[in-house]
Amino acid sequence: MIGEFKIGSVVLSKAGHDSGDYFVIVEIVNDDYVKVVDGRLRKLAKPKLKKTKHLKALGIELSIVVEMIKNGTTIHDKTIKSALSKVLTQ
């Protein structure tokens, strides 16, 4: 199951108080957990730990996030929020 969840993937929360919200994966903890942010309520300083079974992968990857993490460039919440909103409004 972890194969469909990668850093930079856009996911939809299926369970919890944030059900229906969209997030970006910023860290893979193990096969069962990932850390997600949305740049708005869930910021990079305090990512949300979510079970992968409570997420639905949308098959969309934010390449800007992947590149910034690979290069060690500082990512800002504004960048996450902007990239996520652009992808979701298309």
Beta strands, then each sheet from edge to edge (+ up, - down):
strand 1: 9-13
strand 2: 22-28
strand 3: 33-37
strand 4: 48-51
strand 5: 55-61
sheet 1: 4+ 3- 2+ 1- 5+
end
